[in-house]
Amino acid sequence: MPVADWVKALVDDVVPSLMQVGAELQHPDGRMVVVVSGCRWTEGGFSNWWSWREVRSDGTLGVVESGYGW
């Protein structure tokens, strides 16, 4: 197995991401959000950039926000 594939497999095994597309999570600022897109791996290596929308108390979704995962 090439080293890059081995490192990717190791990180995926040791540091599983809670940020899966469609997951509802509590944002560090306390809001509930749903993950709408993101990636952990790019052709150039590791990335942790995600987009999410706030889940409002009435069930509607806020605007798309983006940033590095937590």
C-alpha positions as CSV (number, residue, x, y, z in Angstrom):
1,M,0.0,0.0,0.0
2,P,1.4,3.4,-0.9
3,V,2.4,5.6,2.1
4,A,-0.3,8.2,1.3
5,D,-3.0,5.5,1.4
6,W,-1.6,4.0,4.6
7,V,-1.6,7.5,6.3
8,K,-5.2,8.1,5.1
9,A,-6.3,4.8,6.4
10,L,-4.6,5.4,9.8
11,V,-6.2,8.8,10.2
12,D,-9.6,7.5,9.2
13,D,-9.3,4.7,11.8
14,V,-7.8,6.7,14.6
15,V,-9.6,10.0,14.1
16,P,-13.1,9.2,12.8
17,S,-15.0,12.3,11.8
18,L,-18.3,13.1,13.4
19,M,-18.9,15.5,10.6
20,Q,-20.7,13.4,8.0
21,V,-22.9,15.0,5.4
22,G,-26.5,14.9,6.8
23,A,-25.4,14.7,10.4
24,E,-27.1,17.0,12.9
25,L,-24.5,18.2,15.4
26,Q,-24.2,20.8,18.1
27,H,-21.9,23.6,16.8
28,P,-19.3,24.8,19.4
29,D,-21.3,28.0,19.7
30,G,-24.3,25.9,21.0
31,R,-26.5,25.9,17.9
32,M,-27.8,22.7,16.3
33,V,-26.6,22.5,12.7
34,V,-26.9,20.0,9.9
35,V,-23.8,19.3,7.8
36,V,-24.5,19.9,4.1
37,S,-21.1,19.3,2.5
38,G,-17.5,18.8,3.3
39,C,-14.4,16.7,2.9
40,R,-11.6,15.2,4.9
41,W,-9.4,14.3,2.0
42,T,-8.5,16.1,-1.1
43,E,-6.1,15.1,-3.9
44,G,-3.4,17.2,-2.2
45,G,-3.9,15.6,1.3
46,F,-5.9,16.2,4.4
47,S,-8.6,18.8,4.6
48,N,-11.3,19.5,7.2
49,W,-13.4,22.1,5.5
50,W,-17.2,21.8,6.0
51,S,-20.5,23.6,5.3
52,W,-23.5,23.5,7.5
53,R,-26.9,25.1,8.1
54,E,-28.4,26.1,11.4
55,V,-31.5,24.0,12.4
56,R,-33.8,26.6,13.8
57,S,-36.3,25.8,16.6
58,D,-39.2,25.8,14.1
59,G,-37.3,23.2,12.0
60,T,-36.3,25.6,9.1
61,L,-32.7,25.8,8.0
62,G,-30.5,28.9,8.2
63,V,-28.1,30.1,5.5
64,V,-25.1,28.0,4.5
65,E,-22.0,28.7,6.7
66,S,-18.6,27.2,6.1
67,G,-15.4,26.7,8.0
68,Y,-13.0,24.1,9.4
69,G,-14.5,21.3,11.3
70,W,-14.3,21.0,15.1
